């Protein structure tokens, strides 16, 4: 999941590289990560992420 908006544009981070490597291995399920800069919205973001992953 890539988020965009002011201050959220980043080059591939170590976390993105890690997720890509773990997913390429294939032995640990499907991994992903996201950045949450508003902790009070974390539940909402995770719910949206689950919907995206199920599609």
C-alpha positions in Angstrom: 0.0 0.0 0.0 1.5 3.3 -1.1 0.1 6.4 0.5 0.6 9.8 -1.1 0.2 13.4 0.1 2.3 16.2 1.5 5.3 14.8 3.2 4.6 11.2 2.5 6.5 10.7 -0.7 9.6 8.5 0.0 12.0 6.4 -2.0 12.0 2.7 -1.3 12.6 2.3 2.4 14.3 -0.6 4.1 10.8 -1.7 5.1 9.7 -1.9 1.5 12.8 -3.9 0.6 12.2 -6.2 3.5 8.6 -6.8 2.6 9.5 -7.4 -1.0 12.2 -10.0 0.1 9.9 -11.8 2.5 7.1 -12.0 -0.1 9.6 -13.2 -2.7 10.7 -16.0 -0.3 7.0 -17.1 -0.1 7.3 -19.1 3.1 5.8 -16.5 5.5 2.5 -15.5 4.0 2.0 -12.1 2.4 3.6 -9.1 4.2 2.9 -5.4 3.8 3.5 -2.2 5.8 2.1 1.2 6.0 3.1 4.5 7.7 0.6 5.9 10.2 1.2 9.5 11.1 -2.2 9.9 12.8 -2.4 7.2 15.5 -6.1 7.9 16.2 -6.8 6.8 12.6 -4.9 3.5 12.8 -8.0 1.3 13.1 -9.6 2.9 10.1 -6.4 2.5 8.1 -6.0 -1.2 9.0 -9.7 -1.8 8.1 -9.1 -0.2 4.7 -5.9 -2.2 4.2 -7.7 -5.5 5.0 -10.3 -4.7 2.3 -7.6 -3.9 -0.2 -5.8 -7.1 0.6 -9.0 -9.2 0.2 -9.7 -7.8 -3.2 
